[in-house]
């Protein structure tokens, strides 16, 4: 099986397995994408804005009960291992975990975490 077929099958599976979560007009959402979290080195695109990102999420959006949507390219898995990224950005993941326990975001954040880890597992298998 070539890489394109494998990738398509995995992406299709994620799409099919993802629950539909209705967006209600009275809910509040914040959407971030393209974080490109790395290992914290000088080649990590996320490093320069990591403190601001975590602070804004924690002190503004989480505090005001926003739902968080992470819309792709969260971890930079082409250059760094998921284990490296998790070790370096543990405090950011702790803030993200706060959204999984705060109502409407619970389903959205859980989906993002599952996709991230499933993708990495498939890549290293």
Buried (B, 14 or more C-beta within 10 A) or exposed (E): EEEEEEEEEBEEEBEEEEEEBEEEEEEEBBEBEEBBBBBBEEEBBBBEEBEEBBEBBBEEBBEEEBBBBBEEBBBBBEBBBBEBBBEBBEEBBEBBEBBBEBEBBBBBBEBBBEBBEBBBEEEEE
